[in-house]
C-alpha cells in the first residue's frame, strides 16, 4: 500500500460511515437503542479514521487533483465540492455535541441536535464518495493538464 491508495481508502471509509449512519437511523426508528448506539459509534470511529487518512494523504503529497475535463461538468463538480467542504467543517462540532449528549444520557437534547447532525453527516459522507468517483473513476483527471484559465494546475494552485 502507498500514499496514492489513500483516496480509494478514504472513499471506502466514507461509504462505510454512510452504511453505519443508515443502519443507526433504522435501528433508532425500530426502538433498538443498543444497535443504534453501536452503529453511531462505529460511524464516528470510521469517520475519525477517514479524517486521519485524509490528513495523512494531504500532508504527504504535493499532488493536487483538479477537475478540468469535461469542462461542462466542472461547475457541477465545484458546487458538490464546495458544499461538501463547508458542511464537513460545520459537521465536526455537531457530531461531537450529538455524541456528547448521548453519552451523558441527555436524550432529549441529543434528539434535538441529531435531527440536524444526521442529514448533514449523511450528505458529507455520500458526497465524499461521489467526489472520489468523479475525480478518479468517472472523469479521471490527467496530471499536468491545463485548467480552464489556460494555466497548468500548479500555477492555478499558486494563484489561489
Buried (B, 14 or more C-beta within 10 A) or exposed (E): EEEEEBBEBBBBBBBBBBBBBBBBBEBBEEEBEEBBBBBBBBBBEBBEBBBEBBEEBEEEEEEEBBBBBEEEEBEEBEEBBEEBEEBBEEBBEBBEBBBEBBEEEEEEBBEEBBEBBBBBBBBBBBBBBBBBEBBBEEBEBEEEEBBEEEEBBBEBEEEE
